[in-house]
């Protein structure tokens, strides 16, 4: 990894050409060093244009995360948070899980400009692109055991709904247990990993990925219908503002969750439930498929589905929910 790669990309973020000579002078290094640093960027999958006599440029301008803007967007609660912005990391969740085991502070957030091995639910990969995705993880330490955290991903879903609404995206819906959809297409996802005892103090690492402005070929490469924020708005949203607002709303929802469990957020979740009273297919880990009609969400976040065998309860686990149509 070149330490200069992301400082150079910050210079290229305006989408204009910058000559290798000018970049070398700015950073007080050789042109070969600039070349090698940008070769590292390309190895991460970042597209760069290089034209003899003009220099280097990104395909279009990008806005990178800014620490001060994130804290400003969190608002009054900013003093709570320990926000770390990494240039590149394999997975923000994996990184923060490791830091949590070493004693990282409650309400530590790790965000990344580039996530090279992002994790989704059920072993999937979360596709991430420079300036096109917002990927972050938040460490939240609970006094209760992991067994009391049923419905946690749904509580985070409510927080994301509040975030998108504040940014004017009111058509968003929730898919049980951890996706945000628009017209059936995935806009954001949640992945929660737990540490600690089932009965004693525990810690949750809450990973969130939001599609901001993905190139068409990237959207088409995702293994399910997907959309991004840029497709839903005429004006762009600052990723720093979005991250700050998301952290504020997640904090609010998790404090409520600690006091009331998922029950206190259940009605709000149901108001945005994409599959409420819809016919669905439940795909089990062993390949068995169960069909039925969604009847709602129980107080502990369990999905309630009316099947040929009566009303059945489904916990998140490795189940995959699909529309029956």
N, C-alpha and C positions, 0 to 999 in steps of 0.2 A: 504494500500500500504506500502510495506517495503522499506525504504530508501536504504537498502543494496542490494536489488534484482539486480539492474542493475550494480552496481560495481562488484558484484559477477559474473554476466554474462560476464562482460568485461574480467574477469580472465579466464572464461571458453571458451572464443571466439576462443582459439587455437584448440578447438576440442579434447583436451586431457583430461584424467582423472585428477581430483584434489581431494584429500582427504578432508573430512569434517574437519579433524584435522588441516590440513595445511591452509584451508580457514579460520578457526576460529582463528588460530594464526595470520594470515596476517591481519585480520580485528579487532583483539583484542576483539572478542566476543565469546560467547559459541557456541558449535556445534548445540545446539537447535535453536539458533538464525539463523544460516546458514540454517538449515532444514526449518524453517518457511519462510525465505526469498525465498528459492527455491520453496517452496510450492506455494507462491504467483506467481512466474514465471509460474508454471504449470497451475494455475488458469487463466492466460492470454492466454493459448493455446500453450505455449512454451514447446516443447518436451525435456525432460531431461532423460538421462540414469543414474541410480544409481546402483552400484554394490558393495556389501559388501566387504570391504577390499581394494577397489580401489578408491571409491569416486563417484564423479559426472562428467558428461561430456555432451556436446551438441552432436547431431547426426553427425555434421560436423562443420568445422571452419566457423565462420561468421566474417564479417567486419562491425563494427559499425561506425556511423558518427563521424567525428572528426572536431571540430569547426575551428581549425587553418587550416586544409586542405581545408575545404569549402571556407574560405576566400581567401586562396592562389589560388584556382581554379577560383574564380570570376575574379581575375586579377586587373587591374588598378581601376576598379569601386568599389572595396571592401569597400572603405570608406563610400559609400552611404548606405550600407546595415546594418540592425540590425538583426543578425542571432541568433535565439534561438533554441537550440536542447533540446527537452523534452524526458525523458525516456519513458513515456507512457501518452497517452491522449485519450479521447474518439474520438475526431475528430479534426484535425488541423484546419479545416475550422471553426467549431463551436467555438473553443478556440480563433482564431484570430478575428472572428466577434465580440466576446465579448470584446476583447482587443481594437479593432478598435472603438467600441462605447465609450470606456473609454479614447480615445485620443491617441492610439498607433501611433507611428511615421510612416510616409510615408516610403515605402520600408522595412517594417519589414517582416522577413521570420520566420516561425515556422515550424520546421521539428520534426519528432518523430521516435524513435526506434520502438515503438509499438503503433499502432492506433487500439483501440478496437471496435470503432463504426464508422468506416470510411464511408463517404457518397459518393455515386455515383449519376449520373443523374437519374431523374424520380423515386426517392425514393429507388434506389438500394443501396446495401451495397458494399463498396470497401473492398475486402479481403486483409488483411495485415498480414505479418509474420515477425518475428524477422530476420533481415539480408537478407530477401528474397524480400523485397519491399522497395521502396523509396517513402515516402509520405510527402508532404510539402505543405504549403500555403504561399502566398505572398500578403501583403497588398499594394495596389497602390491607391493613392489618386489623383483624377482627378478634375480639375477646372470646367469642363463641367458637365452637369447633366447626369443622368443615361440614358436618352432618346438618348444621342449622342454616346452611347457605343455599338451600334449594330456592330456585327462582332468581338467583343473583344476575344471571345473564339477561333476564327479562327486565330487571331493574335498570340495568345499563341501557337496554333498548329504549326505555322511557326517557332516559337522559339524552340519548341521541335524537329522539323525536323532538324534545324541547329545543335542542341545539339547532336542528334544521328549521324548525318553526321560527326561531328567532332570526334566522338568516333568510326568511321568506320562502322556504321550501315546504309548503303546507300539504303537498300531495303524498308525502312519504307515509309508508305503512310498515308494520312489523310482521315478520314471519317467525313463528316459534321454531327454535328457541333463541336465535341469535342473529337474525339478519334484518337489515333495513331495505325495503323494496320501494320502487316507484313503477307503477303499472306492471308489476310482476317481474321487474328486472332488479338485480341486486345493486344497491348503491353503497352499502357498508356492511361490515361483518364484525362480529365479536367473538373472541376466543378467550376463555377463562381457564387458568391453571392454578391449582391450589397447593399450598404447603401447610404442614402442621398436622396435629392429631384430629381425629374425628370428633373428639369431645372437648379438647383443650383449645388454647389460642391457635389461630390459623391465619394464614396470609393468602390473599388472592392477587394474582397478576392478571390484570384485565387488559387484553390486547384489542385494539380497535384499528380497523383499516377502512379508509374512506376513499372512493374513487373521485378524484378531482377533475382531471382533464386527460383521460387516457387516449392515446392514438387509436384510430379505428382498428388497426391490425392487432393491437393489444386487446382491445375489447372483444374482438372476434376470436382471440386465442383462449379466452376464459371458458371453462367447461360448463357454464350455465349462462342464461341471459343476464347481461349486466348493463349498467348505465353509469353516468358520472355527473358531477355537479355542473360542469360546463354545458351539458346538454339540457339542463333544466333552468338555467339563468342566462340573461343577456349580458350581465356584468359579472366579472370574476369576483371570487371571494378570497381574501387573504388566508392562506393556510395557517398563519400565526393566529389570526382572529378566530378561526374555526377551532383550532386546538384549545385556545384559552377558554372559549365558550363551552366546549365539550367537557373540559376538566371541571369548570364551575358546576355544570349541570350534573355530571357524574357524582361530584362531591355531595351536592344537595340530595340526590336520589339515594346514595349509599348511607347518608346519615339517617334518612327516613327508613331505609331498609333495616338498619341496625335497631331502630326503635320498634318497628311494626312488622318486620319481615316483608315478604312480597305483597301481603294482603293490602298494605297501605297504598300500593301503586297499581294494584290489579285492575281497578276500573279504568284508569288512564291507559294502561296497556291495551285493554280490550277495545277501547274506542278507536284504536289504530290497527286492529288485528286484520291482516289481509285475508285470512282464511276463515273468519268467523261465519258459521253456518254454511260453509262450503264443503263440497265433496272432495275428499283427499285420499291419497295412497300413502301408507306408512311402510317404508322399506326397512326391514330389520337387518341386523348385521349378518344373520345366517342366510339372507336372500329371500326369506319369506315376506310376502306382501299382504298387508291388511288394508281393506278399504272401509271407508265410513264417512260420517259427516261431523265436522268439528262443532262441538257444543260449547266450547269456552275453555277457560283456564282455571284450575283449582287454586285455592288460597296459597298453596306451596309451589305454584308455577308448573304443575303437572298439566299436560294437554289432555282434555276430555274429548273423546271421539265416540259417537254412537255407531256401533258396528253390528254385524249380524249376530253377535254374541251379547249384545247389550251395550251399556255405557262402559267404555274401557279407559283406563288411565295410562298415559305414556310419559315416561321420564326421558330427558334429553338423550343421555348416553350416546349411542352410535346410530340412533334412528334418523332416517332421512325423510322429511315431509315433502310431498309433491301434490300438486293439483291433480284431480282425477280427470280433468278435461284435456 
